[in-house]
């Protein structure tokens, strides 16, 4: 699941709340690395604040954070680049 799906949710869960996805984990404030896809582009964004479920690892991003990530991709910002292999199962 990518951030775009989360963008459609209006809820902004807080740390300490129960996870909406698995309904029993607790959300913790963390900094995570996001593989953010925008059309054909893929940008890895580090140090992203998120609420992360301590059971199922589902991540929740604030709408403001999703907008920041979209902006980074639109502006073509980059600090370094990785070579990423691409394969298809046969
Ligand atoms: Zn969960």
PDB file of the backbone (N, CA, C, O) and the ligand in Angstrom, with CONECT records:
HET     ZN  A 101       1
ATOM      1  N   UNK A   1       0.845  -1.198   0.000  1.00  0.00           N
ATOM      2  CA  UNK A   1       0.000   0.000   0.000  1.00  0.00           C
ATOM      3  C   UNK A   1       0.879   1.245   0.000  1.00  0.00           C
ATOM      4  O   UNK A   1       1.852   1.320   0.750  1.00  0.00           O
ATOM      5  N   UNK A   2       0.554   2.186  -0.806  1.00  0.00           N
ATOM      6  CA  UNK A   2       1.360   3.400  -0.888  1.00  0.00           C
ATOM      7  C   UNK A   2       0.720   4.548  -0.142  1.00  0.00           C
ATOM      8  O   UNK A   2      -0.410   4.440   0.334  1.00  0.00           O
ATOM      9  N   UNK A   3       1.427   5.621  -0.045  1.00  0.00           N
ATOM     10  CA  UNK A   3       0.899   6.789   0.655  1.00  0.00           C
ATOM     11  C   UNK A   3      -0.362   7.350   0.004  1.00  0.00           C
ATOM     12  O   UNK A   3      -1.181   7.978   0.676  1.00  0.00           O
ATOM     13  N   UNK A   4      -0.520   7.127  -1.295  1.00  0.00           N
ATOM     14  CA  UNK A   4      -1.662   7.729  -1.983  1.00  0.00           C
ATOM     15  C   UNK A   4      -2.976   7.198  -1.446  1.00  0.00           C
ATOM     16  O   UNK A   4      -3.961   7.931  -1.358  1.00  0.00           O
ATOM     17  N   UNK A   5      -2.991   5.938  -1.091  1.00  0.00           N
ATOM     18  CA  UNK A   5      -4.224   5.404  -0.543  1.00  0.00           C
ATOM     19  C   UNK A   5      -4.543   6.070   0.797  1.00  0.00           C
ATOM     20  O   UNK A   5      -5.697   6.373   1.103  1.00  0.00           O
ATOM     21  N   UNK A   6      -3.502   6.287   1.576  1.00  0.00           N
ATOM     22  CA  UNK A   6      -3.714   6.918   2.879  1.00  0.00           C
ATOM     23  C   UNK A   6      -4.191   8.350   2.741  1.00  0.00           C
ATOM     24  O   UNK A   6      -4.905   8.882   3.591  1.00  0.00           O
ATOM     25  N   UNK A   7      -3.772   8.951   1.646  1.00  0.00           N
ATOM     26  CA  UNK A   7      -4.162  10.345   1.427  1.00  0.00           C
ATOM     27  C   UNK A   7      -5.685  10.477   1.378  1.00  0.00           C
ATOM     28  O   UNK A   7      -6.248  11.514   1.730  1.00  0.00           O
ATOM     29  N   UNK A   8      -6.338   9.396   0.931  1.00  0.00           N
ATOM     30  CA  UNK A   8      -7.785   9.461   0.789  1.00  0.00           C
ATOM     31  C   UNK A   8      -8.500   9.390   2.139  1.00  0.00           C
ATOM     32  O   UNK A   8      -9.683   9.713   2.239  1.00  0.00           O
ATOM     33  N   UNK A   9      -7.789   8.973   3.152  1.00  0.00           N
ATOM     34  CA  UNK A   9      -8.402   8.939   4.483  1.00  0.00           C
ATOM     35  C   UNK A   9      -8.359  10.322   5.093  1.00  0.00           C
ATOM     36  O   UNK A   9      -7.359  11.031   4.980  1.00  0.00           O
ATOM     37  N   UNK A  10      -9.426  10.698   5.727  1.00  0.00           N
ATOM     38  CA  UNK A  10      -9.422  11.996   6.386  1.00  0.00           C
ATOM     39  C   UNK A  10      -8.934  11.888   7.828  1.00  0.00           C
ATOM     40  O   UNK A  10      -8.491  12.867   8.430  1.00  0.00           O
ATOM     41  N   UNK A  11      -9.027  10.683   8.359  1.00  0.00           N
ATOM     42  CA  UNK A  11      -8.627  10.504   9.755  1.00  0.00           C
ATOM     43  C   UNK A  11      -7.136  10.792   9.926  1.00  0.00           C
ATOM     44  O   UNK A  11      -6.331  10.458   9.056  1.00  0.00           O
ATOM     45  N   UNK A  12      -6.785  11.388  11.004  1.00  0.00           N
ATOM     46  CA  UNK A  12      -5.379  11.623  11.327  1.00  0.00           C
ATOM     47  C   UNK A  12      -5.142  11.010  12.695  1.00  0.00           C
ATOM     48  O   UNK A  12      -5.245  11.697  13.712  1.00  0.00           O
ATOM     49  N   UNK A  13      -4.826   9.724  12.729  1.00  0.00           N
ATOM     50  CA  UNK A  13      -4.688   9.062  14.025  1.00  0.00           C
ATOM     51  C   UNK A  13      -3.518   9.613  14.827  1.00  0.00           C
ATOM     52  O   UNK A  13      -2.549  10.127  14.267  1.00  0.00           O
ATOM     53  N   UNK A  14      -3.623   9.499  16.127  1.00  0.00           N
ATOM     54  CA  UNK A  14      -2.571   9.981  17.026  1.00  0.00           C
ATOM     55  C   UNK A  14      -1.817   8.799  17.615  1.00  0.00           C
ATOM     56  O   UNK A  14      -2.319   7.677  17.665  1.00  0.00           O
ATOM     57  N   UNK A  15      -0.590   9.085  18.062  1.00  0.00           N
ATOM     58  CA  UNK A  15       0.179   8.055  18.766  1.00  0.00           C
ATOM     59  C   UNK A  15      -0.634   7.583  19.965  1.00  0.00           C
ATOM     60  O   UNK A  15      -1.278   8.389  20.638  1.00  0.00           O
ATOM     61  N   UNK A  16      -0.606   6.290  20.232  1.00  0.00           N
ATOM     62  CA  UNK A  16      -1.346   5.725  21.353  1.00  0.00           C
ATOM     63  C   UNK A  16      -2.721   5.222  20.969  1.00  0.00           C
ATOM     64  O   UNK A  16      -3.349   4.489  21.733  1.00  0.00           O
ATOM     65  N   UNK A  17      -3.206   5.612  19.772  1.00  0.00           N
ATOM     66  CA  UNK A  17      -4.509   5.119  19.323  1.00  0.00           C
ATOM     67  C   UNK A  17      -4.382   3.704  18.773  1.00  0.00           C
ATOM     68  O   UNK A  17      -3.292   3.242  18.434  1.00  0.00           O
ATOM     69  N   UNK A  18      -5.514   3.039  18.696  1.00  0.00           N
ATOM     70  CA  UNK A  18      -5.551   1.693  18.140  1.00  0.00           C
ATOM     71  C   UNK A  18      -5.493   1.775  16.616  1.00  0.00           C
ATOM     72  O   UNK A  18      -6.072   2.674  16.006  1.00  0.00           O
ATOM     73  N   UNK A  19      -4.785   0.824  16.017  1.00  0.00           N
ATOM     74  CA  UNK A  19      -4.650   0.758  14.559  1.00  0.00           C
ATOM     75  C   UNK A  19      -6.001   0.473  13.911  1.00  0.00           C
ATOM     76  O   UNK A  19      -6.706  -0.445  14.327  1.00  0.00           O
ATOM     77  N   UNK A  20      -6.368   1.258  12.889  1.00  0.00           N
ATOM     78  CA  UNK A  20      -7.647   1.040  12.196  1.00  0.00           C
ATOM     79  C   UNK A  20      -7.594  -0.224  11.354  1.00  0.00           C
ATOM     80  O   UNK A  20      -8.616  -0.849  11.073  1.00  0.00           O
ATOM     81  N   UNK A  21      -6.374  -0.588  10.956  1.00  0.00           N
ATOM     82  CA  UNK A  21      -6.216  -1.655   9.974  1.00  0.00           C
ATOM     83  C   UNK A  21      -6.364  -3.033  10.630  1.00  0.00           C
ATOM     84  O   UNK A  21      -7.174  -3.847  10.187  1.00  0.00           O
ATOM     85  N   UNK A  22      -5.580  -3.295  11.689  1.00  0.00           N
ATOM     86  CA  UNK A  22      -5.641  -4.617  12.332  1.00  0.00           C
ATOM     87  C   UNK A  22      -6.552  -4.581  13.556  1.00  0.00           C
ATOM     88  O   UNK A  22      -6.930  -5.628  14.081  1.00  0.00           O
ATOM     89  N   UNK A  23      -6.898  -3.398  14.002  1.00  0.00           N
ATOM     90  CA  UNK A  23      -7.830  -3.131  15.116  1.00  0.00           C
ATOM     91  C   UNK A  23      -7.341  -3.574  16.504  1.00  0.00           C
ATOM     92  O   UNK A  23      -8.112  -3.530  17.463  1.00  0.00           O
ATOM     93  N   UNK A  24      -6.067  -4.000  16.626  1.00  0.00           N
ATOM     94  CA  UNK A  24      -5.595  -4.304  17.984  1.00  0.00           C
ATOM     95  C   UNK A  24      -4.220  -3.729  18.308  1.00  0.00           C
ATOM     96  O   UNK A  24      -3.875  -3.594  19.482  1.00  0.00           O
ATOM     97  N   UNK A  25      -3.424  -3.385  17.287  1.00  0.00           N
ATOM     98  CA  UNK A  25      -2.108  -2.794  17.542  1.00  0.00           C
ATOM     99  C   UNK A  25      -2.251  -1.350  18.016  1.00  0.00           C
ATOM    100  O   UNK A  25      -3.307  -0.732  17.880  1.00  0.00           O
ATOM    101  N   UNK A  26      -1.157  -0.833  18.575  1.00  0.00           N
ATOM    102  CA  UNK A  26      -1.114   0.553  19.067  1.00  0.00           C
ATOM    103  C   UNK A  26      -0.162   1.358  18.176  1.00  0.00           C
ATOM    104  O   UNK A  26       0.897   0.868  17.783  1.00  0.00           O
ATOM    105  N   UNK A  27      -0.543   2.576  17.869  1.00  0.00           N
ATOM    106  CA  UNK A  27       0.266   3.413  16.982  1.00  0.00           C
ATOM    107  C   UNK A  27       1.371   4.115  17.756  1.00  0.00           C
ATOM    108  O   UNK A  27       1.154   4.664  18.836  1.00  0.00           O
ATOM    109  N   UNK A  28       2.562   4.079  17.169  1.00  0.00           N
ATOM    110  CA  UNK A  28       3.725   4.730  17.770  1.00  0.00           C
ATOM    111  C   UNK A  28       4.286   5.752  16.790  1.00  0.00           C
ATOM    112  O   UNK A  28       4.281   5.550  15.576  1.00  0.00           O
ATOM    113  N   UNK A  29       4.772   6.861  17.355  1.00  0.00           N
ATOM    114  CA  UNK A  29       5.408   7.913  16.561  1.00  0.00           C
ATOM    115  C   UNK A  29       6.784   7.428  16.129  1.00  0.00           C
ATOM    116  O   UNK A  29       7.607   7.055  16.966  1.00  0.00           O
ATOM    117  N   UNK A  30       7.036   7.433  14.807  1.00  0.00           N
ATOM    118  CA  UNK A  30       8.347   6.993  14.323  1.00  0.00           C
ATOM    119  C   UNK A  30       8.790   7.844  13.142  1.00  0.00           C
ATOM    120  O   UNK A  30       8.009   8.621  12.591  1.00  0.00           O
ATOM    121  N   UNK A  31      10.041   7.687  12.766  1.00  0.00           N
ATOM    122  CA  UNK A  31      10.553   8.236  11.503  1.00  0.00           C
ATOM    123  C   UNK A  31      10.831   7.050  10.608  1.00  0.00           C
ATOM    124  O   UNK A  31      11.504   6.105  11.019  1.00  0.00           O
ATOM    125  N   UNK A  32      10.322   7.086   9.391  1.00  0.00           N
ATOM    126  CA  UNK A  32      10.415   5.926   8.502  1.00  0.00           C
ATOM    127  C   UNK A  32      10.967   6.343   7.142  1.00  0.00           C
ATOM    128  O   UNK A  32      11.037   7.528   6.816  1.00  0.00           O
ATOM    129  N   UNK A  33      11.355   5.346   6.364  1.00  0.00           N
ATOM    130  CA  UNK A  33      11.783   5.560   4.991  1.00  0.00           C
ATOM    131  C   UNK A  33      10.648   5.113   4.073  1.00  0.00           C
ATOM    132  O   UNK A  33      10.156   3.989   4.180  1.00  0.00           O
ATOM    133  N   UNK A  34      10.238   6.006   3.166  1.00  0.00           N
ATOM    134  CA  UNK A  34       9.088   5.743   2.301  1.00  0.00           C
ATOM    135  C   UNK A  34       9.541   5.561   0.853  1.00  0.00           C
ATOM    136  O   UNK A  34      10.291   6.383   0.326  1.00  0.00           O
ATOM    137  N   UNK A  35       9.089   4.493   0.217  1.00  0.00           N
ATOM    138  CA  UNK A  35       9.271   4.314  -1.233  1.00  0.00           C
ATOM    139  C   UNK A  35       8.072   4.998  -1.883  1.00  0.00           C
ATOM    140  O   UNK A  35       7.005   4.399  -2.020  1.00  0.00           O
ATOM    141  N   UNK A  36       8.248   6.218  -2.268  1.00  0.00           N
ATOM    142  CA  UNK A  36       7.110   7.032  -2.708  1.00  0.00           C
ATOM    143  C   UNK A  36       7.007   7.001  -4.222  1.00  0.00           C
ATOM    144  O   UNK A  36       7.925   7.433  -4.919  1.00  0.00           O
ATOM    145  N   UNK A  37       5.899   6.493  -4.732  1.00  0.00           N
ATOM    146  CA  UNK A  37       5.677   6.422  -6.177  1.00  0.00           C
ATOM    147  C   UNK A  37       4.729   7.513  -6.611  1.00  0.00           C
ATOM    148  O   UNK A  37       3.717   7.787  -5.966  1.00  0.00           O
ATOM    149  N   UNK A  38       5.085   8.130  -7.725  1.00  0.00           N
ATOM    150  CA  UNK A  38       4.260   9.195  -8.284  1.00  0.00           C
ATOM    151  C   UNK A  38       4.297   8.979  -9.786  1.00  0.00           C
ATOM    152  O   UNK A  38       5.254   9.381 -10.448  1.00  0.00           O
ATOM    153  N   UNK A  39       3.255   8.340 -10.336  1.00  0.00           N
ATOM    154  CA  UNK A  39       3.289   7.965 -11.745  1.00  0.00           C
ATOM    155  C   UNK A  39       4.447   7.018 -11.993  1.00  0.00           C
ATOM    156  O   UNK A  39       4.569   5.985 -11.335  1.00  0.00           O
ATOM    157  N   UNK A  40       5.287   7.371 -12.936  1.00  0.00           N
ATOM    158  CA  UNK A  40       6.435   6.533 -13.288  1.00  0.00           C
ATOM    159  C   UNK A  40       7.618   6.759 -12.356  1.00  0.00           C
ATOM    160  O   UNK A  40       8.601   6.018 -12.402  1.00  0.00           O
ATOM    161  N   UNK A  41       7.527   7.761 -11.527  1.00  0.00           N
ATOM    162  CA  UNK A  41       8.671   8.092 -10.681  1.00  0.00           C
ATOM    163  C   UNK A  41       8.620   7.357  -9.360  1.00  0.00           C
ATOM    164  O   UNK A  41       7.552   7.117  -8.797  1.00  0.00           O
ATOM    165  N   UNK A  42       9.787   7.009  -8.885  1.00  0.00           N
ATOM    166  CA  UNK A  42       9.934   6.405  -7.564  1.00  0.00           C
ATOM    167  C   UNK A  42      11.015   7.179  -6.833  1.00  0.00           C
ATOM    168  O   UNK A  42      12.148   7.278  -7.304  1.00  0.00           O
ATOM    169  N   UNK A  43      10.662   7.723  -5.687  1.00  0.00           N
ATOM    170  CA  UNK A  43      11.638   8.465  -4.884  1.00  0.00           C
ATOM    171  C   UNK A  43      11.643   7.869  -3.481  1.00  0.00           C
ATOM    172  O   UNK A  43      10.584   7.647  -2.893  1.00  0.00           O
ATOM    173  N   UNK A  44      12.811   7.615  -2.957  1.00  0.00           N
ATOM    174  CA  UNK A  44      12.927   7.110  -1.591  1.00  0.00           C
ATOM    175  C   UNK A  44      13.117   8.315  -0.681  1.00  0.00           C
ATOM    176  O   UNK A  44      14.078   9.071  -0.824  1.00  0.00           O
ATOM    177  N   UNK A  45      12.199   8.483   0.245  1.00  0.00           N
ATOM    178  CA  UNK A  45      12.221   9.650   1.120  1.00  0.00           C
ATOM    179  C   UNK A  45      12.476   9.170   2.547  1.00  0.00           C
ATOM    180  O   UNK A  45      11.717   8.373   3.099  1.00  0.00           O
ATOM    181  N   UNK A  46      13.562   9.674   3.127  1.00  0.00           N
ATOM    182  CA  UNK A  46      13.969   9.240   4.465  1.00  0.00           C
ATOM    183  C   UNK A  46      13.491  10.212   5.529  1.00  0.00           C
ATOM    184  O   UNK A  46      13.167  11.366   5.247  1.00  0.00           O
ATOM    185  N   UNK A  47      13.457   9.724   6.734  1.00  0.00           N
ATOM    186  CA  UNK A  47      13.187  10.576   7.904  1.00  0.00           C
ATOM    187  C   UNK A  47      11.765  11.155   7.880  1.00  0.00           C
ATOM    188  O   UNK A  47      11.546  12.305   8.261  1.00  0.00           O
ATOM    189  N   UNK A  48      10.810  10.344   7.429  1.00  0.00           N
ATOM    190  CA  UNK A  48       9.416  10.796   7.316  1.00  0.00           C
ATOM    191  C   UNK A  48       8.675  10.472   8.617  1.00  0.00           C
ATOM    192  O   UNK A  48       8.663   9.316   9.040  1.00  0.00           O
ATOM    193  N   UNK A  49       8.061  11.460   9.252  1.00  0.00           N
ATOM    194  CA  UNK A  49       7.299  11.169  10.461  1.00  0.00           C
ATOM    195  C   UNK A  49       6.036  10.376  10.115  1.00  0.00           C
ATOM    196  O   UNK A  49       5.331  10.705   9.161  1.00  0.00           O
ATOM    197  N   UNK A  50       5.761   9.342  10.888  1.00  0.00           N
ATOM    198  CA  UNK A  50       4.575   8.512  10.653  1.00  0.00           C
ATOM    199  C   UNK A  50       4.123   7.918  11.977  1.00  0.00           C
ATOM    200  O   UNK A  50       4.896   7.807  12.928  1.00  0.00           O
ATOM    201  N   UNK A  51       2.854   7.541  12.013  1.00  0.00           N
ATOM    202  CA  UNK A  51       2.366   6.705  13.110  1.00  0.00           C
ATOM    203  C   UNK A  51       2.437   5.279  12.598  1.00  0.00           C
ATOM    204  O   UNK A  51       1.901   4.968  11.534  1.00  0.00           O
ATOM    205  N   UNK A  52       3.104   4.405  13.359  1.00  0.00           N
ATOM    206  CA  UNK A  52       3.320   3.038  12.901  1.00  0.00           C
ATOM    207  C   UNK A  52       2.721   2.057  13.901  1.00  0.00           C
ATOM    208  O   UNK A  52       2.971   2.153  15.102  1.00  0.00           O
ATOM    209  N   UNK A  53       1.931   1.116  13.400  1.00  0.00           N
ATOM    210  CA  UNK A  53       1.301   0.112  14.261  1.00  0.00           C
ATOM    211  C   UNK A  53       2.357  -0.836  14.812  1.00  0.00           C
ATOM    212  O   UNK A  53       3.191  -1.340  14.060  1.00  0.00           O
ATOM    213  N   UNK A  54       2.327  -1.081  16.108  1.00  0.00           N
ATOM    214  CA  UNK A  54       3.332  -1.960  16.720  1.00  0.00           C
ATOM    215  C   UNK A  54       3.001  -3.443  16.509  1.00  0.00           C
ATOM    216  O   UNK A  54       3.771  -4.312  16.920  1.00  0.00           O
ATOM    217  N   UNK A  55       1.877  -3.731  15.881  1.00  0.00           N
ATOM    218  CA  UNK A  55       1.518  -5.129  15.593  1.00  0.00           C
ATOM    219  C   UNK A  55       1.671  -5.449  14.107  1.00  0.00           C
ATOM    220  O   UNK A  55       2.391  -6.378  13.742  1.00  0.00           O
ATOM    221  N   UNK A  56       0.996  -4.680  13.250  1.00  0.00           N
ATOM    222  CA  UNK A  56       0.965  -5.041  11.820  1.00  0.00           C
ATOM    223  C   UNK A  56       1.869  -4.146  10.977  1.00  0.00           C
ATOM    224  O   UNK A  56       2.008  -4.371   9.774  1.00  0.00           O
ATOM    225  N   UNK A  57       2.490  -3.126  11.596  1.00  0.00           N
ATOM    226  CA  UNK A  57       3.423  -2.219  10.914  1.00  0.00           C
ATOM    227  C   UNK A  57       2.749  -1.311   9.882  1.00  0.00           C
ATOM    228  O   UNK A  57       3.439  -0.651   9.105  1.00  0.00           O
ATOM    229  N   UNK A  58       1.430  -1.269   9.862  1.00  0.00           N
ATOM    230  CA  UNK A  58       0.729  -0.306   9.012  1.00  0.00           C
ATOM    231  C   UNK A  58       1.191   1.103   9.379  1.00  0.00           C
ATOM    232  O   UNK A  58       1.388   1.424  10.552  1.00  0.00           O
ATOM    233  N   UNK A  59       1.359   1.939   8.348  1.00  0.00           N
ATOM    234  CA  UNK A  59       1.824   3.306   8.580  1.00  0.00           C
ATOM    235  C   UNK A  59       0.720   4.302   8.268  1.00  0.00           C
ATOM    236  O   UNK A  59      -0.069   4.115   7.342  1.00  0.00           O
ATOM    237  N   UNK A  60       0.683   5.349   9.051  1.00  0.00           N
ATOM    238  CA  UNK A  60      -0.278   6.433   8.826  1.00  0.00           C
ATOM    239  C   UNK A  60       0.510   7.735   8.712  1.00  0.00           C
ATOM    240  O   UNK A  60       1.350   8.048   9.556  1.00  0.00           O
ATOM    241  N   UNK A  61       0.221   8.484   7.650  1.00  0.00           N
ATOM    242  CA  UNK A  61       0.916   9.755   7.430  1.00  0.00           C
ATOM    243  C   UNK A  61      -0.083  10.895   7.525  1.00  0.00           C
ATOM    244  O   UNK A  61      -1.213  10.778   7.051  1.00  0.00           O
ATOM    245  N   UNK A  62       0.329  11.987   8.130  1.00  0.00           N
ATOM    246  CA  UNK A  62      -0.507  13.187   8.144  1.00  0.00           C
ATOM    247  C   UNK A  62      -0.630  13.722   6.714  1.00  0.00           C
ATOM    248  O   UNK A  62       0.301  13.601   5.919  1.00  0.00           O
ATOM    249  N   UNK A  63      -1.784  14.313   6.395  1.00  0.00           N
ATOM    250  CA  UNK A  63      -2.017  14.849   5.048  1.00  0.00           C
ATOM    251  C   UNK A  63      -0.926  15.846   4.665  1.00  0.00           C
ATOM    252  O   UNK A  63      -0.490  15.890   3.515  1.00  0.00           O
ATOM    253  N   UNK A  64      -0.492  16.640   5.631  1.00  0.00           N
ATOM    254  CA  UNK A  64       0.559  17.630   5.384  1.00  0.00           C
ATOM    255  C   UNK A  64       1.855  16.950   4.930  1.00  0.00           C
ATOM    256  O   UNK A  64       2.557  17.448   4.050  1.00  0.00           O
ATOM    257  N   UNK A  65       2.156  15.810   5.544  1.00  0.00           N
ATOM    258  CA  UNK A  65       3.371  15.068   5.208  1.00  0.00           C
ATOM    259  C   UNK A  65       3.265  14.473   3.800  1.00  0.00           C
ATOM    260  O   UNK A  65       4.238  14.476   3.045  1.00  0.00           O
ATOM    261  N   UNK A  66       2.081  13.964   3.455  1.00  0.00           N
ATOM    262  CA  UNK A  66       1.881  13.411   2.109  1.00  0.00           C
ATOM    263  C   UNK A  66       2.066  14.525   1.073  1.00  0.00           C
ATOM    264  O   UNK A  66       2.686  14.305   0.033  1.00  0.00           O
ATOM    265  N   UNK A  67       1.539  15.696   1.348  1.00  0.00           N
ATOM    266  CA  UNK A  67       1.719  16.829   0.420  1.00  0.00           C
ATOM    267  C   UNK A  67       3.193  17.184   0.278  1.00  0.00           C
ATOM    268  O   UNK A  67       3.659  17.483  -0.821  1.00  0.00           O
ATOM    269  N   UNK A  68       3.925  17.152   1.381  1.00  0.00           N
ATOM    270  CA  UNK A  68       5.374  17.443   1.310  1.00  0.00           C
ATOM    271  C   UNK A  68       6.095  16.426   0.437  1.00  0.00           C
ATOM    272  O   UNK A  68       6.981  16.778  -0.342  1.00  0.00           O
ATOM    273  N   UNK A  69       5.705  15.159   0.574  1.00  0.00           N
ATOM    274  CA  UNK A  69       6.358  14.113  -0.229  1.00  0.00           C
ATOM    275  C   UNK A  69       6.020  14.303  -1.705  1.00  0.00           C
ATOM    276  O   UNK A  69       6.893  14.155  -2.560  1.00  0.00           O
ATOM    277  N   UNK A  70       4.769  14.627  -2.015  1.00  0.00           N
ATOM    278  CA  UNK A  70       4.377  14.888  -3.407  1.00  0.00           C
ATOM    279  C   UNK A  70       5.180  16.053  -3.984  1.00  0.00           C
ATOM    280  O   UNK A  70       5.614  16.017  -5.135  1.00  0.00           O
ATOM    281  N   UNK A  71       5.368  17.079  -3.167  1.00  0.00           N
ATOM    282  CA  UNK A  71       6.096  18.266  -3.601  1.00  0.00           C
ATOM    283  C   UNK A  71       7.557  17.931  -3.923  1.00  0.00           C
ATOM    284  O   UNK A  71       8.114  18.402  -4.914  1.00  0.00           O
ATOM    285  N   UNK A  72       8.148  17.120  -3.076  1.00  0.00           N
ATOM    286  CA  UNK A  72       9.540  16.697  -3.292  1.00  0.00           C
ATOM    287  C   UNK A  72       9.673  16.010  -4.649  1.00  0.00           C
ATOM    288  O   UNK A  72      10.619  16.267  -5.393  1.00  0.00           O
ATOM    289  N   UNK A  73       8.712  15.129  -4.965  1.00  0.00           N
ATOM    290  CA  UNK A  73       8.773  14.394  -6.231  1.00  0.00           C
ATOM    291  C   UNK A  73       8.532  15.342  -7.405  1.00  0.00           C
ATOM    292  O   UNK A  73       9.237  15.272  -8.412  1.00  0.00           O
ATOM    293  N   UNK A  74       7.541  16.228  -7.282  1.00  0.00           N
ATOM    294  CA  UNK A  74       7.224  17.165  -8.370  1.00  0.00           C
ATOM    295  C   UNK A  74       8.395  18.083  -8.672  1.00  0.00           C
ATOM    296  O   UNK A  74       8.654  18.416  -9.829  1.00  0.00           O
ATOM    297  N   UNK A  75       9.101  18.488  -7.622  1.00  0.00           N
ATOM    298  CA  UNK A  75      10.226  19.409  -7.813  1.00  0.00           C
ATOM    299  C   UNK A  75      11.480  18.687  -8.304  1.00  0.00           C
ATOM    300  O   UNK A  75      12.459  19.324  -8.694  1.00  0.00           O
ATOM    301  N   UNK A  76      11.442  17.350  -8.281  1.00  0.00           N
ATOM    302  CA  UNK A  76      12.604  16.585  -8.724  1.00  0.00           C
ATOM    303  C   UNK A  76      13.771  16.689  -7.762  1.00  0.00           C
ATOM    304  O   UNK A  76      14.925  16.538  -8.163  1.00  0.00           O
ATOM    305  N   UNK A  77      13.479  16.947  -6.491  1.00  0.00           N
ATOM    306  CA  UNK A  77      14.565  17.065  -5.508  1.00  0.00           C
ATOM    307  C   UNK A  77      15.263  15.730  -5.320  1.00  0.00           C
ATOM    308  O   UNK A  77      14.631  14.674  -5.324  1.00  0.00           O
ATOM    309  N   UNK A  78      16.584  15.796  -5.155  1.00  0.00           N
ATOM    310  CA  UNK A  78      17.342  14.574  -4.868  1.00  0.00           C
ATOM    311  C   UNK A  78      18.611  14.942  -4.131  1.00  0.00           C
ATOM    312  O   UNK A  78      19.222  15.979  -4.389  1.00  0.00           O
ATOM    313  N   UNK A  79      18.997  14.083  -3.215  1.00  0.00           N
ATOM    314  CA  UNK A  79      20.244  14.302  -2.479  1.00  0.00           C
ATOM    315  C   UNK A  79      21.308  13.304  -2.918  1.00  0.00           C
ATOM    316  O   UNK A  79      22.501  13.606  -2.923  1.00  0.00           O
ATOM    317  N   UNK A  80      20.853  12.116  -3.285  1.00  0.00           N
ATOM    318  CA  UNK A  80      21.749  11.126  -3.862  1.00  0.00           C
ATOM    319  C   UNK A  80      20.872  10.151  -4.630  1.00  0.00           C
ATOM    320  O   UNK A  80      19.647  10.189  -4.520  1.00  0.00           O
ATOM    321  N   UNK A  81      21.507   9.270  -5.415  1.00  0.00           N
ATOM    322  CA  UNK A  81      20.723   8.326  -6.207  1.00  0.00           C
ATOM    323  C   UNK A  81      21.189   6.907  -5.958  1.00  0.00           C
ATOM    324  O   UNK A  81      22.365   6.652  -5.699  1.00  0.00           O
ATOM    325  N   UNK A  82      20.227   5.980  -6.044  1.00  0.00           N
ATOM    326  CA  UNK A  82      20.518   4.559  -5.920  1.00  0.00           C
ATOM    327  C   UNK A  82      20.237   3.912  -7.275  1.00  0.00           C
ATOM    328  O   UNK A  82      19.348   4.353  -8.004  1.00  0.00           O
ATOM    329  N   UNK A  83      20.987   2.877  -7.609  1.00  0.00           N
ATOM    330  CA  UNK A  83      20.633   2.053  -8.758  1.00  0.00           C
ATOM    331  C   UNK A  83      19.717   0.946  -8.251  1.00  0.00           C
ATOM    332  O   UNK A  83      20.049   0.254  -7.288  1.00  0.00           O
ATOM    333  N   UNK A  84      18.588   0.781  -8.886  1.00  0.00           N
ATOM    334  CA  UNK A  84      17.596  -0.183  -8.396  1.00  0.00           C
ATOM    335  C   UNK A  84      17.350  -1.250  -9.457  1.00  0.00           C
ATOM    336  O   UNK A  84      16.944  -0.921 -10.572  1.00  0.00           O
ATOM    337  N   UNK A  85      17.589  -2.528  -9.133  1.00  0.00           N
ATOM    338  CA  UNK A  85      17.292  -3.590 -10.099  1.00  0.00           C
ATOM    339  C   UNK A  85      15.788  -3.726 -10.292  1.00  0.00           C
ATOM    340  O   UNK A  85      15.007  -3.522  -9.362  1.00  0.00           O
ATOM    341  N   UNK A  86      15.398  -4.070 -11.499  1.00  0.00           N
ATOM    342  CA  UNK A  86      13.985  -4.345 -11.808  1.00  0.00           C
ATOM    343  C   UNK A  86      13.913  -5.730 -12.430  1.00  0.00           C
ATOM    344  O   UNK A  86      14.646  -6.027 -13.374  1.00  0.00           O
ATOM    345  N   UNK A  87      13.037  -6.578 -11.910  1.00  0.00           N
ATOM    346  CA  UNK A  87      12.874  -7.920 -12.464  1.00  0.00           C
ATOM    347  C   UNK A  87      11.392  -8.260 -12.549  1.00  0.00           C
ATOM    348  O   UNK A  87      10.578  -7.706 -11.810  1.00  0.00           O
ATOM    349  N   UNK A  88      11.046  -9.176 -13.456  1.00  0.00           N
ATOM    350  CA  UNK A  88       9.688  -9.700 -13.542  1.00  0.00           C
ATOM    351  C   UNK A  88       9.743 -11.203 -13.359  1.00  0.00           C
ATOM    352  O   UNK A  88      10.657 -11.860 -13.856  1.00  0.00           O
ATOM    353  N   UNK A  89       8.780 -11.746 -12.656  1.00  0.00           N
ATOM    354  CA  UNK A  89       8.714 -13.202 -12.519  1.00  0.00           C
ATOM    355  C   UNK A  89       8.323 -13.811 -13.852  1.00  0.00           C
ATOM    356  O   UNK A  89       7.497 -13.264 -14.583  1.00  0.00           O
ATOM    357  N   UNK A  90       8.932 -14.963 -14.162  1.00  0.00           N
ATOM    358  CA  UNK A  90       8.602 -15.605 -15.441  1.00  0.00           C
ATOM    359  C   UNK A  90       7.782 -16.851 -15.193  1.00  0.00           C
ATOM    360  O   UNK A  90       7.402 -17.538 -16.140  1.00  0.00           O
TER     361      UNK A  90
HETATM  362 ZN    ZN A 101      -2.142  -2.622  13.001  1.00  0.00          ZN
END
